[in-house]
């Protein structure tokens, strides 16, 4: 469990997405099974999602497997985008959100810890 992000931690990353422009992604660890995803920019969202963790073998990296609710899936669908994965790097205490716009290669958004 030492490889998991701590409860209450907030991670934020901003990226300039093709066509959509500046987009901020924020991930707040609510508990060991719930995360809050906040999007600000062209896509706006503030929703909780259940997650489970999966450690990537022999590394200090954990994949957070999230179960998004219907409003979240609909919002991402309107922009032809999916969140493919969320990774947490314990050694640097940061997250990486991997998003996949429909016609572009996957985009990695590094999210630094803010608190």
Beta strands, then each sheet from edge to edge (+ up, - down):
strand 1: 10-17
strand 2: 21-29
strand 3: 34-41
strand 4: 45-55
strand 5: 61-67
strand 6: 81-89
strand 7: 94-101
strand 8: 107-113
sheet 1: 1+ 2- 3+ 4- 5+ 6- 7+ 8- 1+
end
